[in-house]
Amino acid sequence: MLRSEEQVFEAMLDGWRNQQLARNLALSTINGRERKVRAFAAHADAFPWTWSSPLADEWFGDLRAVRGCVRSTPRGYQESVRPFCDCATVRGRQFCSPTWPLSDNCALPEPSSAAIAPRAETRWG
């Protein structure tokens, strides 16, 4: 049985997969994005609700400096991780904490100022 944090992470990935399927993206695109998000999570050794810009910077730097990837490789990874972070953040507030109780009486936790932020414009307005 998975730990609660792992269950939340898996549920987040499932929800993101469903969102991408609803947008009619190709399965190869969806699977590739998920692999990259999982690779980042493994490198950071952290769950999304604790990710920060320095963790991302370290990973993208390692892709170039340690693994010898060309510039387009980290860019492709960034273009996979960003939509996941956008999906896991609504109106600038993270909802992906495993400690967030799913009830009407609960206030959403404030995101860390260092967290990977969504784009300025959102589809949820």
N, C-alpha and C positions, 0 to 999 in steps of 0.2 A: 504494500500500500504506500502511496506517495505521501510525503509530508504535506501539510496544509499549504505551505508556500509553493511547492511544486504543483499542487493541484490548481492553485490560482493561476500560476504561470501557464499551465496547460489549457485552462479555461480561457485565458486571454488569447492564446494562440488560436484556439478553436473559434472564438468570436471573430478574430481578425480574419481567419480563413473564410468564415461565412460572409463577412463583409466583402472580401475580395471576389468570392464566387458570385455574390449579388451584383457586383460591378462587371461580371462576365469576363474576368481576367483568365488567362490560360492557366491550366494546372501547373505547367512547367514554371510559370512566373511565380505563382503562389508558393510552390514547393521550394523554389530557389530562394525566395525572400525568407521563408521560414527557416531554412538552413542557415542563412546569414544571421538572423536574429538569435538563433540558438548558439551559433559560433561566438557571437558577441557576449551572450550571457555566460557561456563557458569561460571565455577569456577574462571577463570581469569577475567571474566567480560571485555573481550577485544577481538578484532578481530585479525586474524592471523598476519597481518602486524605489530602488536605491541607486539606480544608474545616475551618473552625473557626466557633465561635459568632460572633466579630466579623464574619466574612465574611457570615454569614446576617443578622446584625443590620443591617449596611450595606445589603444587598440589600432587606430588608423595609422599612427606612427610606426607601430610594430609591423604592420603589414608591409610598409615600405622598407623600413630599415633592417628588420630582422628577417623577414621572409622574402625580401627582394622583389615585391610585387611592383608592377608598373603603376603609374598614377591613376589609371582608369579603374584598377581593382578596388582600392579604398573608396573611390567615388561610387562604384556599383554597390559596395557594402553600405555606404551612407544612404543611398537611394532605396535600400531595403529596410534599414533600421528606422529611418525617419517616418515612413508611413505607419509602422508599428507603434511608434511613440505617439504619433498623431491620433491613432485609433485608441490608445490607452489614456488619452488626455482629452477632456471635454471642457471647452471654455477656459482653458488654462489651468484647470484643476484636475489633479490625478484622481482616478477612481480605482486604481489597480492595487491598492494596499490590501494584504491578506487580513489586516486587522479592521478593515472598514466593514461595519455591520450593515447588511443590506436591509435597512428599515427606513421608514419615512421620517423617523425622529432623529436621524443621524445627519450631521453636517459633514460635507466632504473635507478630507484633510487638505491642508495647504501644501502645495508642491514646494520642494526645495528650490531655492533660487538657483542652485547649480544644476538642477535637473535638466535633461534634454527637453527643450521647450518645443511646442508645436509651432507651425507657421503662424504668422499673424492673422491670416484669414482662416476661418473655419467654415465647414459646411453646415455647422449646427447653429450658427449665427448668434 
